[in-house]
Amino acid sequence: MNKKVLIITPFFAPETHAAVFRAHKLVKYLKRMGWEPSVLTVDINYVYNEDPGLLKELEGVPIYRSSYIEPSIRGLKMALGGPDRTFKTLKASGALNTSTQTSKQSTNNAPVERSTSSKLYNYILKRYLNKPDRFWTWEKGAIKKAKEIIEKENISMVYTTCLPFTTNKIGIALKKSLNIKWVADFRDPITYGKRFHSSIPKIYKLQRQIQDDTFKYADQVVTLSSSYGLIFSDQYSGEYDHKHSFIPTGLDDDYIPAKEEEKTNTFLFIGEYLKEYKGHFFSLYKKAIEGLTEDQIPKILIIGRKDVNERVVNSNIEGLGIEKYIIFHDHMPQSELYKFVEKSRFTLLINGAYSLWWCSFAKLVDYIALKKRVVAFIPAISEARSELSKSGLGVFLNYDDESALKLKQIILEKDHQESVNKEYCKRYLASSQVKSFIEIFENL
């Protein structure tokens, strides 16, 4: 059979953030397993950190880049020859350091009141320039480029990853005009979670139509969480259940660190500390460490965008007196991150009892694959709770006094691995992820 597949995503190496790695690992391990992936992505990264090492992992893979201009003042100025104002350049210049960011906040940690011109600009962005999302300027050129690649390379299959909605529009256009198979992959329940779709009714209507057409035209729909399948089944009354498959994202097998005999006494949090988390965990932590000696108290290690995390966390721990126990590290390559995961005694999921029940969390993939105990504050019916239970890694708590006592007991007890389902944990490796995709590709 034809083992060529075109991967279409605006998030790709050398960008390095959660939205990149599902497609990155798919490409990397497809190549190793005898397939011939090609990639179509954008020609500029405005927003995220970069890791040049990611491209080195994909030597021999054709990566095509078509023009993208961010629909913003920054994008327009840069397109007309203005200075580089991308995230990586601003970060390298020090413009995004914590002190600079902090100066933009008022003394009570609330955002400085926006000017009238700023409010007008954001009004225009939301209603006119992000329709259906900020990648609409990439769509026309990407469709043209994709057709050229498909014809030139004799490709019979296309894979798209969503969000953004624009990638699905590209998939729809290619499916309608060419004799190809199309696998549409959802990293999020795009019209279900409020954070994923527009609050503007006219734009939401367009976004929902894109999702409807995706289910109508795609040959297979894949989700990284089984709960998304339940959401989509409800939205379409089961009409497309036969098209749906659940494939979790996997940790890159190459990055599995050597086992550390001596663990660091830390609670590890990975990613962006959202304002919605508030200070619940920190208040519980303070109660749990009361009466413990300094060497018994675990540090809280927070790894992610340091400028963001420091600002949000510091506003939530004011008055608790636990600042000395919190350590911040900036975003780092996954190969380095996993060393911290391996060494830490505990990892954290702290979103609370009601939010994100459908979410499988990018960080959860790392925790399960590396067989780490997870202290989890998550909904009783959540996807994350289900997967942690199956793997035998979850320690489930609530934000109450009884849980503070349990947390203290967890801190004081010796670690144990007797309950870990090691075979189930292998499901969360990239090699397993890609084998599951290959099975789908071969059956289309």
N, C-alpha and C positions, 0 to 999 in steps of 0.2 A: 504494500500500500504506500501511498504518498505520505511521507513523514515530515512534510514541511508545514509550518504553522506561523502565521504572522501575529505577533503580540502587539496590541495597540494600547498604549498608556501614556499619559502626560507625566507620570511620576516614575522616573527611572534613573539608573546610575548616570552620573556620580551623585545624584541626590540621595540623601540618607535620612529617611524618616519612616514611620510606620506604613504609609501607603505604598512605599517602594518595594518592600521585600517579598511580598507574595508573588508578584510578577518576576522579580529578580531571581528568586530561587527556582521558579518554574523554568525560566530560560536556561539557567545554569545547569540544572539537572536533566532537562530535556536533551541538551547537547551531550551530556555524558551517557545518556541512555539510548543514543543512536538516532535521535531526532534532529531536524534541521530548523531550529527556530530563527526567525528574524524579528526585529523590533522596530516599531515606528513610535517615535516620541517627539517631544518639543525640542526646540533649538536653544531655549534659555530657561534658567531656573531663577525666578525672582524671589522665592520665599524661604528656601530651606538650606540647612547645612549640606555639605558635600564631602564625600570620601572617594578620592581618586582610585583607591584600591579596589573598589567595587567593579570598575571597568576592567581591571586587570584579570578579574575572575571570568570574564566573558570573552576572552581572546578567541577570535575565529567566528564570533557571532556577528552577522551584519546588523548594525544599528543605524537606522535612518532617522533623520531629524528634519521636521518641517516647521515652517515659520510660525511663531507664536508671539503676539504682542499683548501684554497685559492691558485690559481695557481700563486704564487709570491714567492719572496725570504722569505718574512715574513711567509707565509703559510708553506713553506717547512721547515724552521728553527723550527717553533713551532711544526710541526708534528714530527720532529726528537728529540723533547725534549727541544728545546730552550726556552728562556723566553717569557712570555706572552706579545705580542705587539699589542693586540687588542685596539680599540679606547677607550673602557670603562676603561681599565687599564691605558693607557697613560693619559687619562683625570684625573683619580683619583690621579695620581702621579704628576699632574701639568705640564706635558710635553707639553700640548696643550694650555697653557694660552696665552693670547694676546701678552705679552711681548716676549715670546719665538717665537711666530709666526712672530711678527713684525721684530725680529732680522734677520729673513731669507729674508727680503725684502731689496732692495737697498733704498737709501735715497729718490729717486723720486717715490717710491711705485711700481716700476716695479719689477717683479721677478728676482732673482739672476740668472745669466746665468748658465744653466745646464752643468755639466761636460760631457765629451765624454762618460764615462761609464754610466751615467744616461740616456743619449740620446739612447744609445744602449739597455739598459734595457727596456725603454719604447717602443722602436721599436719592441723588442721581445714580450713584453706584448700584444701590439696591433695586431700583425700579427700571433702569434702562441699560446699565452697562454690565450687569451680571445676569444675562438672560439667554439660556437657562442657568448659566454659571460663567465664571470668568474665562473659561477656555473656548468660548464660542468663536473667537478670532482664529483659533487653530483649526476649526472644523473643515472649512472648504479646502484648504491646502492639504490637510491630512487625508481627506477622501481621495483627492487627486493623486497624491503620492502613494497611497495604499493600492490604488488600482494599478499604478505603474509597477510597483513591487510584485503584486500578485501575478501580473501578466509576465513580467521578466523572469521571476523565479518559479513559475508554474506552481503556485501555492494554492492549496485546496481548502484551507481551514484558517479561520480568524478567531482570535481570542481577544476580548475586551474586558477591562476591569473598571468598575464603577463604585464610587464616585470618581470623577464628575459625570454629570448627565451627558455631556458632550461626547464622551467615548461611546455611549450607547447610540447616539445619533449617527455616529460614524459607522457603527456596526449595522444599524438599520439600513443605511444608504448602500453599504456594500452588499448586504444580503439581498436587497431588492434588485440591484443592477447586475450582480455577478452570480455565477453558479458556484457558490462556496458554502461550506458549513460554518456556522457561527456559534461559538460558546460564549455566553455572556456571564461574567463572574461578578457577583455583588459582595463587596466588603462591608456594606452597610444596608440596613432596611430603608431605602432612600426616601420614600414618601411616607414613612411611618414615624421615625424619630424627628421631632421638630427641628433639631439642630442640623439636619441634613437637607432640608428643603426650604424654599423661600417662604417668607411670611406674607408676601405680596400675592393676593389671590390670582391675578392674571398670570404671573410667572409660575406659581404652583400648578395651575391648570396645564401649562405647557410641560412642566416637569412630569406630572402624572401621565400625560399623553406619551411622553418618551418611555416611561416605565411600561405602560400598556402595550406599546408597539414592540418593546423589547421582548416581552413574554409572547407576543403574537408571532414574531419573526425568528427569534433565536431557536436554534435546533436543540440547545441544552442550556439550562440556567443552573449555575453553581453558586453556592453561598458558603462563606467561611464559618457560619454558625447554623446549626440545625434549626434554631428558633426562627431564623429568617424564613425558612420554609413554611413554618406555621403561620407567620404573619402574611406571607404572600398567598398562602392557601386561603386564608380568611378574606383577603382583598379580592381574590378572583373566584371564590366559591369552589375551589378545588379544580378549576378548569385546566390548570397547567401543572398539576402535581406530577404528572408523568414526565415532565421535563426537568424536574428539580433533583439536584444531588448536593449533598453536604460534604465538603472537603475542607478540613481545618488547615490553616497555614502551619508550616513546619519550621522548626529551628534548623539552621544550616548545619548539616552533619560535620562539615569541615571545621566548624567553630567550637565544637564541644571541647571544653578545656580539660586539662588533666585534673583528676580528683585531688582535692586539697584535704590533707589529713587534719589540719588545724583550721577550724572555722572561726571567722571573726564574729564577735558578739554584736550583730547588727540586725535591725529590721531594714530591709531594702525596699525602697519604692522607686519604680522606673516610670518615666514619662512626665507629662505635664501635670502639676498639681492644680486641679481645677478649683475655681472659687466655690463651686457647688459642694465640694467636700467639706468646706468650712473648717472648724477646728475640732471636730468630734474625736478623731483618733488621738490627737495630742492631749486632749483633756483626759481621755481614758488612760493613755500612757502615763500621764503624771500620777494618776491614782495607783496604777499598777506598780510603779517603781518606788512608792513610798516605803521606807524602812529597809530598802535594799542597800547593800554596800556599793561603792563606786565600781568595783570590778564586776559586780553582778548586773549592773544596769546596761542594757544593750543600747548602742547608739542607733539613731535613725539616719540612714544613708539615703539621700534623694538624688537620683541621677536623671538629668534631663536639661532642658534649657535653663541655665542657671539664672539668667536675668529675670525670667518669668517666675520660676519656682521660689527664689528667695523673696521676691516681692509679695507673692500670695501667701506663702507659709509664714513669713514674719508678721504679716497682718493678723494671722490666726493664732499665734502663740504668745501674743503680747500679754504680759502679766502672769504667765504660767511658770516662768523661771526655769525653762528647760532648754534654753538656747544652746548651752554648751554641749548638749547631747545630739544636736542635729548637724549633719555634715552635708554640704552641697557639692555635687560634681556636675560639670557641664556635660552636654551631649557628647557621646563618644562612639567610635565604631563598634559594631556588634561583637567583633572578636575580642575587644577589650571589655565590653560590658558583661559578657558571659563569665569572665573571670571573677567579677564582683558577685554575680549571681551564685556561682559555684561556692565561693568562700563564705557567703552570708549564712547565718543560722536560719533566718526567717525572711520570707518575702511578704509583700503586702498587696491586698486589694481592699480599698477602703471607701467605695462609693456609697455604701449605706443600704438600708433594707428595702428601698423602693425604686431607686433609679437604675437604669440600664439593665433591666432583667434579661433582655435579649442579647446582650453583648458578650462576646467571647474574648475580648481584650487581647491586644497584641502581646502584652507582657505575660499573659497567662500561658501562651504558647511556650515561651522561654522557661517559665517555672516548671511546667509539666514535663517538657522534654528533658530538663536537667534534674528532674525528680526532687524538687525543692518543696519543703513545707510552706504552705501558704496560709497566713493568718488573714482570714477573709471576712469582710463585713459586706455581705451581698444578699440580694433577695432570695427567699427560700425556694422560689420556682425558677431561679436564673439558670441560663446556659452555663455560666461559669461554675455555679455550685454543682450542677450535674456532672460536669467534666472533672472537677476536683474530687468529687465523691467516687467516680469510676476509677480515677488514678490513685486514690487513697492518700491524697496529699493535703486535703483541706482541713483547716482548723476554723470552725465557724463561730463567730462571736457577734454580739450586738453592742450597741452603745449604751450600756447600763452598768450599775454597780456590780452585779453578779459577773458580768463579763470582765470587769476590771480585775476581779479576784482570779478569774480563769486565766487572764493574760499574765498575771504575776506567776501563777503556777507553771504556765508554759515557759516563761523566762527561766524559771528555776530548775525545771526538769531537764534530764539528759535527752538529747535527740535520739530518735529511733526510726528505723526504716522498715519495720516488720510489715506494716500495712500497705506499703507501696506496691501498686500493680505495675511492675516494670514493663510487661508486654504491652499494656495499654498505653504507657507513656511513649512507646516507639511510634505510635500513631502521629505524634507531634514532631516528627522529624521531616525535613524537606524531602528526603528520599521517598518517604511514604506519601507525602503530599503529591509529588510529581507522578508516582506510579498510579495514583488514583485518577489524576488528570489523563494520563496516557490511556487508561482503560476507557474513559469517556471518549477520547479522540478516536480510538480504534473501533468503537461501537457505533459511531455516527454514520 
